[in-house]
Amino acid sequence: MTIKKILIANRGEIALRIHRAAHEMGIKTVAVHSTADEDAMHVRLADEAICVGPPPATDSYLNIPNIISAAEVSHADAIHPGYGFLSENAKFAEIVEAHGIKWIGPKPEHIRTMGDKVEAKRTAGALGIPLVPGSPGPVENIEDGKRIAEEIGYPVIVKAASGGGGRGMQVVESPDKLESLMSQASNEAKAAFGDPTVYIEKYLGDPRHIEFQVFGDGNGHAVHLGERDCSLQRRHQKVLEEAPSPVISDAQRAEMGTTVAKAMADMAYRGAGTIEFLYENDEFYFIEMNTRLQVEHPVTEMITGIDLVREQIRVADGHPLSFQQEDIQFHGHAVECRINAEDPKNFTPSPGKVTGYHPAGGMHVRVDSGLYHGYVVPPYYDSMIAKLIVYGKNREGCLMRLRRALDEFVIEGMKTTIPLHRELLDDPEFQNGDYTIKWLEEWLAKNAESDET
């Protein structure tokens, strides 16, 4: 390895995760931190620690000049951005490389391309990744709208080309409703965004969220490491993830995995990435690509035995992939629960001092967390304070082990979402893997109603 020292441009459990991988490779680490994180576990364990600003992320973890200065004064020869913060900031990646520091992530041009939703969709389509069927651009008139809707099949959704947030959006179930709803969507779009332009896509009523882990060496070689099912979401935030998906067959995994791996090879993609899909009626539809490590990467590590962070570091250092597609074998089942410092009923943040801490343990149980007894969880950042990842030979065995692990996981001094995960495990539909991206919010609403009565 030519990388001798890595600056970790992040905090919390992912900073600790990167530190551990680096130390296992004999590489020294530099922790950057805000004044609120001076007692954080990754700061305590790193070989060096440098304060880069006050608590607000804009003044510390997003402060590019301060982070570059920290890398230079510590003589770090690489920067790992983790996830969130600056991990998908193409400008930051370019600045890092311009300073002669290795960027442990994808090429800046790929970060920029896939960060633009329109360009990402165009690129994915050109690379052979399946897209949601729809109009190639704006729909100019009702005749075009009728023709496109007939081609892709009802129901369809009319969407504003500008803006978002659900405004200028109408679901059309049948041809007789298209003209009025298309006009309504256009009027809403003009009122909300000053732009009446709309386009039409196939409406996916109740899909699952399936993502494929990909990895490339930057020189035209790439592989996939299977899929993760991330359909359990609240307000588009993932709550629990599992691998493999309960509904994807070996044949579907191989087919779509081959497609995304070839696409990444054709791009000459470098490092870890995730291709995200909506999945309905046995069809995959591209949503977006995340050009970074995912929060839920441990479930993939559990079923493949591959250390993704270690591989990120190796590839950034110019080494080829340490495995080929035929070397990747999938074994068993893994589930990750995101443990947040939140009220499990109304999800209000609950930061505070950890007055008692006993992480779950035992065979095939992994806890990624920077918590320790006496640590004060600051109120300034994301509320996720731990990830509980459990492996089993099959899904049933995995869920049994997960239930036991949740029962012995103790975090005192604040409210956490551990009770929520316990309740989820008791639900027969979840136990059967029978859920979609709408399921959790409907389940929460139903439980809230029963609590009131």
C-alpha positions in Angstrom: 0.0 0.0 0.0 1.2 3.5 -0.8 -1.6 5.0 1.4 -0.1 5.4 4.9 -2.5 7.8 6.5 -6.2 8.4 5.9 -8.2 11.5 7.0 -11.7 10.5 7.8 -14.0 13.3 6.7 -17.0 12.2 8.8 -18.3 11.3 12.2 -20.2 8.7 14.2 -20.4 5.0 13.4 -19.1 5.4 9.8 -16.0 7.2 11.0 -15.3 4.4 13.4 -16.0 1.8 10.7 -13.4 3.4 8.4 -10.9 3.7 11.3 -11.2 0.0 12.0 -10.7 -1.0 8.4 -7.7 1.3 8.0 -6.0 0.0 11.2 -6.5 -3.6 10.1 -4.6 -2.7 7.0 -1.8 -1.0 9.0 -2.9 2.5 7.9 -2.9 5.4 10.4 -6.0 7.6 10.7 -6.8 11.2 11.3 -10.2 12.1 12.8 -11.6 15.5 12.1 -14.3 16.7 14.4 -16.5 19.6 15.5 -16.3 21.0 19.0 -19.4 19.0 19.8 -17.7 15.7 18.9 -14.4 16.1 20.8 -15.3 13.1 23.0 -16.6 10.9 20.2 -15.2 7.3 20.0 -13.6 7.7 16.6 -11.8 10.8 17.8 -10.5 8.9 20.9 -9.3 6.0 18.8 -7.7 7.8 15.8 -4.0 8.3 15.7 -4.5 12.0 15.3 -7.5 14.3 15.8 -8.1 17.8 14.5 -11.0 20.2 15.3 -12.4 21.7 12.1 -15.0 24.0 13.5 -18.0 24.6 15.8 -21.1 22.2 16.0 -23.0 23.3 12.9 -22.1 20.9 10.1 -21.8 23.9 7.7 -18.9 25.2 9.8 -17.2 21.9 10.4 -18.0 18.7 8.5 -19.0 20.6 5.4 -16.1 23.1 5.7 -14.0 22.2 2.8 -11.1 24.6 3.4 -10.7 23.5 7.0 -10.8 19.8 6.1 -8.2 20.2 3.4 -6.0 22.2 5.8 -6.4 19.3 8.3 -5.2 16.9 5.7 -2.2 19.0 4.8 -1.1 19.7 8.4 -1.4 16.0 9.3 0.3 14.9 6.1 -2.6 12.5 5.2 -2.2 11.0 1.8 -5.9 10.0 1.4 -9.4 11.2 2.4 -12.4 8.9 3.0 -15.7 10.8 3.1 -17.9 8.0 4.4 -21.6 8.7 3.6 -23.5 11.9 3.8 -21.8 15.3 4.3 -19.3 15.7 1.5 -19.3 12.1 0.2 -21.2 13.0 -3.1 -19.7 16.5 -3.6 -17.9 16.4 -6.9 -16.2 19.7 -6.3 -14.8 18.5 -3.0 -13.4 15.3 -4.7 -11.8 17.5 -7.4 -10.2 19.8 -4.7 -8.9 16.7 -2.8 -7.2 15.3 -6.0 -5.9 18.8 -7.0 -4.0 18.9 -3.7 -2.3 15.6 -4.5 -4.4 13.7 -2.0 -6.1 10.4 -2.9 -9.9 10.4 -3.0 -11.4 7.2 -1.6 -14.4 7.3 -3.8 -15.6 7.4 -7.4 -14.2 9.7 -10.0 -15.5 13.3 -9.6 -17.2 13.2 -13.1 -19.2 10.1 -12.1 -20.3 11.8 -8.8 -21.4 14.8 -10.8 -23.2 12.8 -13.5 -25.1 10.6 -11.1 -25.9 13.5 -8.8 -28.1 15.1 -11.5 -31.3 13.2 -11.7 -32.0 13.9 -15.3 -28.5 13.2 -16.4 -28.4 10.1 -14.2 -31.5 8.7 -15.9 -30.2 9.5 -19.3 -26.9 7.8 -18.5 -28.5 4.8 -17.0 -30.7 4.3 -20.0 -27.8 4.6 -22.4 -26.0 2.0 -20.3 -28.9 -0.5 -20.6 -30.3 -0.1 -17.1 -34.2 -0.4 -17.2 -36.0 2.9 -16.6 -39.6 3.7 -15.7 -41.4 3.8 -19.0 -42.5 7.3 -19.9 -42.3 10.3 -22.3 -38.7 11.0 -23.5 -39.3 14.7 -22.6 -42.1 17.2 -22.0 -45.6 16.3 -23.2 -46.7 19.2 -25.5 -50.4 18.5 -26.0 -53.2 16.1 -25.1 -52.7 14.1 -28.3 -49.1 13.3 -27.4 -50.3 12.5 -23.9 -52.9 10.0 -25.1 -50.4 8.3 -27.4 -47.7 8.0 -24.8 -50.2 6.8 -22.1 -51.5 4.1 -24.5 -48.0 3.0 -25.3 -46.9 2.5 -21.7 -50.3 1.4 -20.3 -52.5 2.8 -17.5 -52.3 3.8 -14.7 -49.9 6.6 -15.5 -48.7 9.6 -13.5 -48.4 13.2 -14.9 -45.6 15.1 -13.2 -44.4 18.7 -13.2 -41.0 19.0 -15.0 -40.0 21.7 -12.5 -40.1 21.4 -8.7 -41.3 18.5 -6.6 -42.9 17.9 -3.3 -45.9 16.2 -4.8 -47.2 19.4 -6.5 -48.1 19.3 -10.2 -48.6 15.5 -9.9 -51.7 13.5 -10.9 -52.3 9.8 -11.1 -54.5 8.8 -14.1 -56.2 5.5 -13.9 -58.0 5.5 -17.3 -58.0 7.3 -20.7 -61.2 9.3 -20.0 -59.5 11.1 -17.0 -56.2 12.0 -18.8 -57.2 15.3 -20.4 -58.7 16.9 -17.2 -55.9 15.6 -14.9 -53.1 16.5 -17.3 -54.6 20.1 -17.5 -54.9 20.1 -13.7 -51.3 19.0 -13.2 -50.0 21.6 -15.7 -52.0 24.4 -13.9 -50.7 23.3 -10.5 -47.1 23.3 -11.9 -47.5 26.8 -13.3 -48.9 28.1 -10.0 -46.3 26.4 -7.9 -43.2 26.7 -10.0 -43.9 29.2 -12.8 -43.6 26.4 -15.4 -46.6 24.5 -16.8 -44.4 21.8 -18.4 -45.4 18.2 -17.5 -44.2 14.7 -18.5 -45.8 11.3 -18.2 -44.5 8.1 -16.6 -45.8 4.7 -15.8 -47.4 4.8 -12.3 -46.0 2.3 -9.9 -48.7 1.9 -7.2 -47.0 -0.2 -4.5 -43.4 -1.1 -5.4 -40.5 -2.4 -3.3 -37.2 -0.5 -3.0 -34.4 -2.8 -4.2 -30.8 -1.7 -4.6 -27.8 -3.4 -6.1 -24.3 -3.0 -4.6 -21.7 -2.5 -7.3 -17.9 -2.1 -7.3 -15.5 -1.1 -10.0 -11.7 -0.7 -10.3 -11.9 2.5 -12.4 -10.3 0.7 -15.4 -13.2 -1.1 -16.9 -13.7 -4.0 -14.5 -16.7 -4.1 -12.3 -18.8 -6.6 -10.2 -22.1 -6.7 -8.3 -22.5 -8.0 -4.8 -26.2 -8.7 -4.9 -29.2 -6.7 -3.8 -30.6 -5.3 -0.6 -34.3 -4.8 0.2 -34.8 -1.3 1.6 -38.6 -1.1 1.4 -39.2 -0.4 5.1 -39.2 3.4 5.0 -40.7 6.3 6.8 -40.9 9.6 5.0 -38.4 8.2 2.5 -36.0 7.4 5.2 -34.9 3.7 5.5 -35.6 2.0 8.9 -34.6 -1.6 8.3 -32.7 -3.3 5.4 -32.1 -6.9 4.5 -30.1 -9.0 2.1 -31.1 -10.8 0.0 -34.6 -9.5 -0.7 -37.3 -12.0 0.2 -38.9 -11.6 -3.2 -35.9 -11.7 -5.7 -35.1 -15.0 -7.3 -31.5 -16.3 -8.0 -32.2 -15.8 -11.7 -33.4 -12.2 -11.3 -30.4 -11.4 -9.1 -28.0 -12.8 -11.7 -29.7 -11.1 -14.6 -30.0 -7.6 -13.1 -26.6 -8.0 -11.3 -25.0 -8.7 -14.7 -26.7 -5.7 -16.2 -25.6 -3.2 -13.5 -22.0 -4.7 -13.3 -21.7 -4.3 -17.1 -22.9 -0.7 -16.9 -20.3 0.1 -14.3 -17.6 -1.5 -16.3 -18.6 0.5 -19.4 -18.5 3.7 -17.3 -15.1 2.7 -15.9 -16.6 3.4 -12.5 -14.3 3.4 -9.5 -15.1 2.2 -6.0 -18.3 1.4 -4.3 -21.7 2.5 -5.6 -25.4 1.5 -5.4 -27.9 1.3 -8.2 -31.4 1.9 -6.7 -34.6 0.5 -8.3 -38.3 0.4 -7.7 -39.5 -3.2 -8.2 -43.1 -4.1 -9.1 -44.6 -7.1 -10.9 -41.2 -8.7 -11.5 -39.8 -5.6 -13.2 -37.0 -3.3 -12.1 -37.1 0.5 -12.7 -34.1 2.7 -12.1 -34.5 5.5 -9.6 -31.0 6.8 -8.9 -27.4 5.9 -8.2 -25.5 6.7 -5.0 -21.9 7.2 -5.7 -20.7 6.3 -2.2 -20.8 3.7 0.6 -24.3 3.1 1.9 -25.4 3.1 5.5 -26.7 -0.4 5.0 -23.5 -1.8 3.5 -23.0 -4.3 6.4 -25.8 -6.6 5.3 -23.9 -7.1 2.0 -20.7 -7.7 3.9 -22.4 -10.3 6.1 -23.7 -12.4 3.2 -20.6 -12.1 1.0 -17.8 -12.0 3.5 -16.3 -9.1 1.7 -15.0 -5.9 3.6 -16.3 -3.1 1.4 -14.3 -0.3 3.1 -11.1 -2.3 2.8 -11.8 -2.7 -0.9 -12.5 1.0 -1.3 -9.1 1.8 0.1 -7.3 -0.7 -2.1 -9.0 0.5 -5.3 -8.3 4.2 -4.4 -4.7 3.2 -4.0 -4.6 1.9 -7.6 -5.0 -1.8 -7.0 -7.3 -4.1 -9.0 -10.3 -5.7 -7.4 -9.3 -8.5 -5.1 -12.1 -10.6 -6.4 -13.9 -11.4 -9.7 -17.6 -11.9 -10.2 -17.3 -15.7 -10.0 -15.5 -15.4 -6.6 -18.6 -13.7 -5.0 -20.8 -16.2 -3.3 -24.0 -15.4 -1.4 -24.6 -17.2 1.9 -27.5 -16.9 4.4 -29.5 -13.8 5.3 -28.7 -10.6 7.1 -30.9 -7.8 8.5 -29.8 -4.3 9.7 -31.9 -2.2 12.1 -31.1 1.5 12.3 -31.3 2.5 15.9 -32.1 6.2 16.3 -32.2 8.5 19.3 -35.9 9.2 18.8 -39.2 8.6 20.5 -40.4 5.3 18.9 -44.0 6.6 18.8 -43.7 10.1 17.3 -40.1 10.1 16.2 -39.1 13.3 17.9 -35.3 13.5 18.5 -34.1 12.4 21.9 -30.4 13.3 22.3 -28.8 13.1 25.7 -26.3 11.4 27.9 -25.9 7.6 27.7 -26.4 6.5 31.3 -26.4 2.8 30.5 -25.1 0.8 27.5 -25.0 -2.9 26.8 -24.7 -3.7 23.1 -26.1 -7.0 21.8 -23.6 -9.7 21.3 -23.2 -13.4 20.4 -22.5 -15.3 17.2 -23.2 -13.4 14.0 -24.3 -10.3 15.8 -22.6 -7.0 14.8 -23.2 -3.5 16.3 -21.7 -0.5 14.5 -21.9 2.4 16.9 -19.8 5.0 18.5 -21.7 4.9 21.8 -20.2 4.3 25.2 -21.3 4.8 28.8 -21.2 8.5 29.7 -21.1 9.7 26.0 -23.4 12.6 25.3 -25.3 12.3 22.0 -25.2 15.8 20.5 -28.4 17.4 19.1 -26.8 18.8 15.9 -26.6 15.8 13.6 -28.5 12.8 12.2 -30.3 10.9 15.0 -28.9 7.4 14.1 -26.7 6.3 17.0 -26.2 2.6 16.2 -26.8 -0.1 13.6 -27.6 -3.7 14.7 -26.7 -6.2 12.0 -27.6 -9.9 12.4 -26.8 -12.9 10.2 -28.5 -16.3 10.0 -28.3 -19.3 7.7 -31.8 -18.4 6.4 -34.3 -15.6 6.9 -36.2 -17.3 9.7 -33.1 -18.0 11.7 -31.9 -14.5 11.1 -35.1 -13.0 12.5 -35.0 -15.3 15.5 -31.5 -14.1 16.3 -32.4 -10.5 15.6 -35.3 -10.7 18.1 -32.9 -12.1 20.8 -30.3 -9.3 20.0 -32.9 -6.6 20.3 -34.1 -7.9 23.6 -30.6 -7.6 25.1 -29.6 -4.3 23.5 -29.7 -1.7 26.2 -29.3 2.1 25.6 -30.4 4.1 28.6 -30.6 7.9 29.1 -32.7 8.6 26.0 -35.5 7.2 24.0 -34.5 5.0 21.0 -36.3 3.1 18.2 -35.3 -0.3 19.6 -39.0 -0.9 20.8 -40.2 -0.1 17.2 -38.0 -2.8 15.8 -39.2 -5.3 18.3 -42.8 -4.6 17.3 -42.0 -4.9 13.6 -40.5 -8.3 14.2 -43.8 -9.5 15.7 -45.8 -8.5 12.7 -46.8 -11.6 10.5 -46.6 -9.6 7.3 -43.0 -8.5 8.0 -42.2 -12.1 9.1 -43.4 -13.3 5.7 -41.5 -10.6 3.9 -44.8 -9.2 2.6 -44.1 -5.5 2.5 -43.6 -2.6 0.1 -42.4 1.0 0.4 -45.9 2.1 1.6 -46.2 -0.7 4.2 -44.4 0.9 7.2 -46.2 4.2 7.1 -49.6 2.4 6.9 -48.5 0.1 9.7 -47.5 3.1 11.9 -50.8 4.9 11.2 -52.8 1.8 12.1 -50.8 1.4 15.3 -51.3 5.1 16.2 -55.1 4.7 15.8 -55.2 1.6 18.0 -53.1 3.4 20.7 -55.7 6.2 20.7 -58.6 3.9 21.1 
